[in-house]
């Protein structure tokens, strides 16, 4: 897949060896989010989710040096197993003045799910590029967690 993106956009594709229903649910429940949210080395000890259009979520990632990174947003669109749209903003730091919009689509093909993640706008190319590494690492953890859950369900 190719796409022409503006400097303030991010697009990341990941494929999961799990059905779309499962991958979608890992975004919807705090007990799941705590297992994968945050780049490699980070943990997510706090997550609250009011999973409905207009509902809010709030979570915190903790770095290896115990620095807390709080973030949250509001759900704008929920199409079960297919599409999720929500706002995202950091509570503090240089990116805290910018609220971004995240759109995720889930497409199932032959028992696998392709997750397309789009986020915009960013205040700068540098801010966008910092999120590329963070989200990619986060999604690597999400892939491993989803595939573990899928295996457990078929065992």
C-alpha positions as CSV (number, residue, x, y, z in Angstrom):
1,X,0.0,0.0,0.0
2,X,1.2,3.5,-0.7
3,X,-0.2,6.8,0.3
4,X,0.8,10.4,-0.1
5,X,0.9,12.0,3.4
6,X,1.3,15.5,4.5
7,X,4.2,16.4,6.9
8,X,1.7,16.5,9.8
9,X,0.3,12.9,9.2
10,X,1.3,9.5,10.4
11,X,0.2,6.2,8.8
12,X,1.3,2.8,10.2
13,X,0.1,-0.6,9.0
14,X,0.3,-3.8,11.0
15,X,-0.9,-7.3,10.3
16,X,-2.1,-9.6,13.0
17,X,-2.5,-13.4,13.0
18,X,-5.9,-12.9,14.7
19,X,-9.4,-12.0,13.7
20,X,-10.6,-8.4,13.5
21,X,-13.1,-8.9,16.4
22,X,-10.2,-9.7,18.7
23,X,-7.8,-7.0,17.6
24,X,-10.6,-4.4,17.8
25,X,-11.4,-5.6,21.4
26,X,-7.9,-5.0,22.5
27,X,-8.4,-1.2,22.0
28,X,-11.8,-1.3,23.8
29,X,-11.0,-2.7,27.2
30,X,-8.6,-1.3,29.8
31,X,-7.5,-4.7,31.0
32,X,-6.2,-5.4,27.5
33,X,-4.7,-2.0,26.9
34,X,-2.5,-2.3,30.0
35,X,-0.7,-5.2,28.3
36,X,0.5,-3.4,25.2
37,X,0.2,0.4,25.5
38,X,3.5,2.1,25.5
39,X,6.8,1.6,23.6
40,X,9.2,-1.2,24.4
41,X,10.3,-1.0,28.0
42,X,7.3,1.1,29.1
43,X,4.4,-0.2,31.2
44,X,0.8,1.0,31.3
45,X,-0.3,0.7,35.0
46,X,-3.4,2.9,34.6
47,X,-6.1,2.8,31.9
48,X,-9.8,4.0,32.1
49,X,-12.0,3.6,29.1
50,X,-15.6,4.7,28.6
51,X,-16.0,2.9,25.2
52,X,-18.9,4.7,23.5
53,X,-19.2,7.6,21.1
54,X,-18.6,10.7,23.2
55,X,-17.0,8.6,26.0
56,X,-13.5,9.4,27.2
57,X,-10.4,7.4,27.9
58,X,-7.4,8.2,30.0
59,X,-4.2,6.2,30.5
60,X,-0.7,6.5,31.8
61,X,2.5,5.0,30.5
62,X,5.5,4.7,32.8
63,X,9.1,4.8,31.5
64,X,12.0,2.6,32.7
65,X,13.1,5.7,34.8
66,X,9.5,5.9,36.3
67,X,8.6,9.0,34.4
68,X,4.8,9.1,34.1
69,X,3.3,10.1,30.7
70,X,-0.5,10.7,30.9
71,X,-2.7,11.0,27.9
72,X,-6.4,10.8,26.9
73,X,-9.1,11.7,24.5
74,X,-12.7,11.2,23.4
75,X,-14.2,8.6,21.1
76,X,-15.7,10.1,18.0
77,X,-16.7,7.0,16.0
78,X,-17.0,3.3,16.8
79,X,-17.9,0.7,14.2
80,X,-17.3,-2.6,15.9
81,X,-14.5,-4.7,14.4
82,X,-14.0,-2.3,11.5
83,X,-13.3,1.3,12.5
84,X,-12.3,3.4,15.5
85,X,-11.9,7.2,15.6
86,X,-10.8,9.2,18.7
87,X,-8.8,12.2,19.8
88,X,-5.4,11.9,21.5
89,X,-3.6,14.4,23.6
90,X,-0.7,14.3,26.1
91,X,-1.3,15.9,29.5
92,X,2.2,17.5,29.6
93,X,5.2,18.1,27.5
94,X,5.9,19.8,24.2
95,X,3.1,18.0,22.3
96,X,0.5,18.7,25.0
97,X,-0.9,21.7,23.2
98,X,-1.9,19.7,20.2
99,X,-4.9,17.4,20.1
100,X,-4.6,14.8,17.3
101,X,-7.2,12.7,15.6
102,X,-6.6,9.0,15.3
103,X,-8.4,6.8,12.8
104,X,-7.9,3.0,12.9
105,X,-9.4,0.6,10.4
106,X,-9.4,-3.2,10.9
107,X,-9.7,-5.3,7.7
108,X,-9.9,-9.1,8.1
109,X,-8.4,-11.3,5.3
110,X,-8.2,-15.1,5.7
111,X,-8.3,-15.0,9.5
112,X,-5.6,-12.2,9.7
113,X,-6.3,-8.6,10.4
114,X,-4.7,-5.6,8.8
115,X,-4.8,-2.6,11.2
116,X,-4.3,0.8,9.5
117,X,-3.5,3.5,12.0
118,X,-3.7,7.2,10.9
119,X,-2.9,10.2,13.2
120,X,-2.9,13.9,12.4
121,X,-2.0,16.8,12.9
122,X,1.4,17.1,14.4
123,X,3.1,20.4,15.2
124,X,6.2,19.4,13.3
125,X,7.8,16.7,11.3
126,X,10.0,16.0,14.3
127,X,7.0,15.5,16.6
128,X,5.5,13.1,14.0
129,X,8.7,11.2,13.7
130,X,8.9,10.7,17.5
131,X,5.5,9.1,17.3
132,X,6.5,6.7,14.5
133,X,9.0,4.9,16.8
134,X,6.7,4.9,19.8
135,X,3.6,3.6,18.0
136,X,5.5,1.1,16.0
137,X,7.0,-0.4,19.2
138,X,3.6,-0.3,20.8
139,X,2.0,-2.1,17.9
140,X,4.8,-4.8,18.0
141,X,3.7,-5.4,21.6
142,X,0.0,-5.4,20.5
143,X,0.7,-8.0,17.8
144,X,2.4,-10.3,20.3
145,X,-0.4,-9.9,22.8
146,X,-3.2,-10.4,20.2
147,X,-1.6,-13.5,18.8
148,X,-1.2,-14.9,22.4
149,X,-4.9,-14.3,23.1
150,X,-5.9,-15.9,19.8
151,X,-3.8,-19.0,20.5
152,X,-5.4,-19.3,24.0
153,X,-8.9,-19.1,22.5
154,X,-8.1,-21.9,20.0
155,X,-6.3,-24.1,22.5
